[in-house]
Amino acid sequence: MRILVTGGCGFIGSAVVLHLVRDLGHEVLTFDALTYAANPISLQPLDADPKHRFVKGDICDAEAVGRAFAEFKPQAVMHLAAESHVDRSITGPGAFIRTNVVGTQVMLDGARAHYATLQGAEKDAFRFLHVSTDEVYGSLPPDAFFTEDSRYDPRSPYSASKAASDHLARAWHETYGLPVLVTNCSNNYGPRHFPEKLIPLMILNALEGKPLPVYGDGLNERDWIHVEDHARGLVAVLERGTVGETYLLGGRSVRNNLAVVKALCAAFDRLRPESAPHERLINFVADRPGHDRRYAIDPSKSEREVGYVPARTFEQSLEDTVRWYLDNESWWRPIREGRYTGERLGLSPAKGA
């Protein structure tokens, strides 16, 4: 297949592109604006592969998007380009509305124009996969799980922008007949993760002997999915999902943030015993404004209908992730010394504070 992937130089996007090209042999056009969180180095293994092409482009640029569709003539779109960090959305929500809402509308219109040119089997097979987050559903009570029927209740500028993009994708299906699929995933972890997110930030801070900042009491719960499991799940939805349907992809690995940080410390104690114990670096800090207490996904529909099953266990994959950062300083060092040095973001006061 010829697959257009937006955001393919990002964390999840690069895992998807590598899986599509190296493992499955698809032809891929990566369309990416190369903003702060993108890293072209992630796709260096494909530099000499004729099945991969890269175009630097902004999904808000309708002309650039139109050219990509006209020249590549994709048989499917996997739309992953997004602003994705909650703390950053608190500090500057405008970029999130522009990229996640306006950019998604531009992509949907580009896909609709392209879809109108297709005929017969090509038209029947075309798919637009919109990739989103479980954060659109808001916060769960203890022991509850999100399903595809959960009510939308976004609480941050980031999750609100992604909720809007989900609604746009479904509206383009209902109004224009575009063959759309939507996925909502839990928290991703793994290699090539921009180090402002919890796990890579803690890894690099521990590596440098810096404090490990844990928000609030550390008991906010998240469901964790390895990025390569997520990539496999997205392809399963693309290949076997029912048009117009939503599929939740999770790892069945719910942990609170403090437990995740302690597990990282234990992994560091094993891999760098000369600096143990790493738990001494844990430092509780003021909580994030509007911090949702619990996210957890019930992926039963995806398991049942498209055959998605996570292959990795959290603890072993977490240690593998630590090892990847230890072995790949050339990937993260330029980021750490330039675009993001580990400073805290999202310190705007909460409502009523």
C-alpha positions in Angstrom: 0.0 0.0 0.0 0.9 3.7 -0.4 0.3 5.3 3.0 0.6 9.0 3.9 1.6 9.4 7.5 1.4 12.8 9.2 3.7 13.5 12.1 5.9 10.6 11.1 9.0 12.1 12.7 7.4 12.2 16.1 7.4 9.6 18.8 4.4 7.5 17.8 4.6 8.5 14.2 8.2 7.3 13.8 7.3 3.9 15.3 4.4 3.6 12.9 6.6 4.5 9.8 9.3 2.1 10.8 6.8 -0.7 11.3 5.0 0.0 8.0 8.2 0.1 5.9 10.6 -2.3 7.6 8.2 -4.9 8.9 5.3 -4.7 6.4 6.9 -3.5 3.2 4.5 -0.6 2.6 5.4 2.5 0.7 5.2 5.5 3.0 5.3 9.3 2.6 6.1 11.0 5.9 4.6 14.5 6.0 6.0 16.4 9.0 6.5 20.1 9.9 9.6 19.2 12.0 8.4 21.2 15.0 10.2 21.0 18.4 9.1 17.4 19.2 10.0 15.9 15.9 13.3 14.2 15.3 14.3 13.2 11.8 17.1 11.0 13.3 14.3 8.6 14.3 13.8 7.7 10.7 17.5 7.5 9.7 17.2 3.6 9.3 15.0 4.4 6.2 17.4 6.8 4.6 18.4 4.4 1.8 15.0 2.7 1.6 13.2 3.5 -1.7 9.9 2.7 0.0 10.1 5.8 2.2 9.8 9.4 1.2 9.8 12.5 3.4 8.2 15.9 2.8 8.5 18.8 5.2 5.1 20.3 5.4 2.6 21.8 7.8 -0.8 20.1 8.0 -2.4 23.6 8.3 -1.0 24.5 4.8 -3.8 23.4 2.4 -1.6 23.8 -0.7 1.2 21.7 0.7 -1.3 19.0 1.8 -3.0 19.1 -1.6 0.4 18.6 -3.3 1.2 15.6 -1.1 -2.1 13.9 -2.0 -1.8 14.7 -5.7 1.8 13.5 -6.0 1.8 10.5 -3.7 -1.8 9.3 -4.4 -2.1 7.5 -1.1 -4.3 4.5 -0.6 -4.6 5.3 3.1 -3.9 8.2 5.5 -2.7 7.7 9.1 -3.1 11.1 10.7 -0.8 11.4 13.8 0.5 15.0 13.5 -0.5 16.8 16.7 0.6 19.0 19.5 0.5 16.5 22.4 1.9 17.7 25.7 -0.7 18.8 28.4 1.7 21.1 30.2 2.7 22.9 27.0 -1.0 23.4 26.2 -1.6 25.1 29.6 1.2 27.5 28.8 0.3 28.1 25.2 -3.1 26.7 24.0 -3.1 28.5 20.6 -0.7 26.2 18.9 -2.8 23.2 20.0 -6.0 24.7 18.5 -4.2 25.5 15.3 -2.5 22.2 14.7 -5.0 19.7 16.3 -8.2 21.4 15.1 -7.4 23.5 12.0 -4.7 21.0 10.9 -7.1 18.1 11.1 -9.8 20.0 9.2 -7.2 20.7 6.4 -6.2 17.0 6.3 -9.8 15.9 6.2 -10.5 18.2 3.3 -7.4 17.1 1.5 -8.4 13.5 1.9 -11.9 14.2 0.8 -10.7 15.9 -2.4 -8.4 13.0 -3.1 -11.1 10.5 -2.3 -13.4 12.1 -4.9 -10.9 11.3 -7.6 -10.8 7.5 -6.8 -12.9 4.9 -8.5 -13.8 1.2 -8.1 -11.7 -0.9 -5.8 -9.3 2.0 -5.0 -12.2 4.0 -3.7 -13.6 1.1 -1.7 -10.3 0.4 -0.1 -9.3 4.0 0.9 -9.2 4.8 4.6 -8.5 7.8 6.8 -7.2 6.8 10.2 -7.4 9.6 12.8 -5.2 8.9 15.8 -6.3 10.4 19.2 -6.0 10.0 22.9 -8.0 8.7 25.9 -7.7 12.1 27.5 -10.7 13.3 25.6 -12.9 11.3 28.0 -11.8 13.2 31.1 -11.1 11.7 34.5 -12.3 8.3 35.7 -13.4 7.2 39.2 -11.3 4.4 40.9 -11.5 1.0 39.1 -13.4 2.3 36.1 -12.4 2.1 32.4 -13.0 4.0 29.2 -14.8 2.3 26.4 -15.8 3.4 22.9 -19.1 4.6 24.4 -17.6 6.8 27.1 -18.8 10.4 27.2 -16.4 13.1 26.1 -15.3 15.3 29.0 -11.9 17.0 28.1 -10.3 19.0 31.0 -7.2 20.6 29.4 -6.6 22.7 26.3 -4.7 19.7 24.8 -7.6 17.2 25.4 -10.2 19.7 24.3 -8.3 20.3 21.0 -8.1 16.5 20.4 -11.8 16.1 21.3 -12.6 18.7 18.6 -10.4 16.9 16.1 -12.2 13.6 16.8 -15.6 15.2 16.3 -14.4 16.7 13.0 -13.2 13.3 11.7 -16.5 11.7 12.5 -18.4 14.6 11.0 -16.5 14.3 7.7 -17.5 10.6 7.7 -21.2 11.3 8.4 -21.5 14.4 6.2 -19.2 13.7 3.3 -18.9 9.9 3.3 -15.1 9.9 3.9 -14.1 6.5 5.1 -12.8 7.4 8.5 -11.6 5.3 11.5 -10.8 6.8 14.9 -8.5 5.4 17.6 -8.0 6.6 21.1 -4.9 5.3 22.9 -3.6 5.3 26.4 -0.2 6.7 27.5 2.7 5.6 25.2 6.2 4.8 26.3 9.3 3.4 24.6 12.3 4.6 22.6 12.6 7.9 20.7 10.2 9.7 23.1 10.6 13.5 23.4 12.0 14.1 26.9 9.3 16.4 28.3 7.0 13.5 29.0 7.1 11.6 32.3 9.1 8.5 31.5 11.9 10.0 29.3 12.1 13.0 31.5 12.6 10.8 34.6 15.2 8.6 32.7 17.3 11.5 31.7 17.1 13.2 35.1 18.1 10.0 36.8 20.9 9.5 34.3 22.2 13.0 35.2 21.6 12.6 39.0 18.9 15.4 38.9 15.6 15.4 41.0 12.7 13.3 39.7 9.7 15.7 39.9 6.5 13.9 40.8 3.3 16.0 40.6 1.1 16.2 43.7 0.9 12.9 45.6 2.0 10.8 42.6 -1.2 8.7 42.7 -2.7 9.8 39.4 -3.2 6.7 37.4 -2.5 6.0 33.7 -2.8 3.0 31.4 0.5 2.4 29.6 1.0 1.0 26.1 4.4 0.4 24.5 4.7 2.6 21.4 5.5 -0.5 19.2 2.4 -2.3 20.4 0.5 0.9 19.6 1.9 1.0 16.1 0.8 -2.6 15.5 -2.6 -1.8 16.9 -3.0 1.2 14.5 -2.2 -1.0 11.5 -4.7 -3.6 12.7 -7.4 -1.0 12.9 -6.4 0.4 9.4 -6.5 -3.1 7.9 -9.5 -4.6 9.7 -11.5 -1.9 11.3 -15.1 -1.0 10.3 -15.4 2.4 8.6 -17.0 4.9 10.9 -16.1 3.0 14.1 -13.9 4.0 17.0 -11.3 1.7 18.6 -9.6 2.1 21.9 -6.0 0.9 22.2 -4.5 0.3 25.6 -1.8 -1.8 27.2 -3.8 -3.3 30.2 -1.1 -1.8 32.3 -2.6 0.7 34.8 0.0 2.2 37.1 0.0 5.4 39.2 2.8 7.9 38.4 4.7 7.2 41.6 4.8 3.5 40.9 6.1 4.2 37.4 8.9 6.4 38.8 9.8 3.8 41.4 9.9 1.1 38.7 12.3 3.4 36.7 14.4 3.8 39.8 14.6 0.1 40.3 15.6 -0.4 36.7 18.3 2.2 37.1 19.5 0.5 40.3 20.0 -2.7 38.2 21.6 -1.0 35.2 23.7 1.7 37.1 24.2 0.2 40.6 27.1 2.6 41.3 24.5 5.4 41.6 21.9 3.5 43.6 19.5 4.0 45.3 17.8 6.2 42.7 14.6 6.6 44.7 16.5 9.2 46.8 16.1 11.5 43.7 12.2 11.5 43.9 10.9 15.0 44.6 7.2 15.8 45.0 6.2 19.1 43.4 3.1 21.2 43.0 0.4 19.4 41.0 -0.5 20.3 37.4 -3.6 22.6 37.1 -6.6 20.4 36.4 -4.7 17.2 36.6 -7.0 14.3 35.8 -6.9 11.5 38.4 -7.3 8.4 36.4 -7.2 7.2 32.8 -7.7 3.5 31.9 -8.8 1.8 28.7 -10.8 -1.3 28.1 -9.5 -2.5 24.8 -11.9 -5.4 24.4 -13.5 -4.2 21.2 -10.1 -3.8 19.5 -9.0 -7.2 20.7 -12.3 -8.8 19.5 -12.8 -7.0 16.2 -9.3 -6.3 14.8 -7.2 -8.8 16.7 -5.2 -6.2 18.6 -3.4 -7.7 21.6 -0.4 -5.9 23.3 2.7 -8.1 23.2 4.8 -6.4 25.8 4.8 -6.5 29.6 5.2 -3.1 31.3 8.1 -3.8 33.7 10.4 -5.5 31.2 9.6 -3.0 28.5 10.2 -0.2 30.9 13.7 -1.5 31.6 14.3 -2.0 27.9 13.3 1.7 27.4 15.8 2.8 30.1 18.5 0.7 28.3 17.6 2.4 25.0 18.2 5.8 26.4 21.5 4.7 28.0 22.6 3.3 24.6 21.4 6.2 22.4 22.8 9.4 23.8 23.4 10.7 20.3 19.6 10.8 19.8 18.6 12.7 23.0 21.7 14.8 23.8 21.0 17.5 21.2 17.5 17.8 22.4 18.5 18.0 26.0 21.1 20.7 25.2 18.9 22.7 22.9 15.2 22.4 22.4 14.2 21.2 25.8 16.5 21.1 28.9 14.1 19.6 31.4 12.5 22.7 32.7 8.9 22.5 34.0 6.1 23.7 31.7 2.4 24.5 32.4 2.8 26.5 35.6 -0.2 28.8 34.8 -2.4 29.0 37.9 -5.5 26.8 38.1 -9.0 28.4 38.0 -9.8 30.2 41.2 -6.2 30.0 42.5 
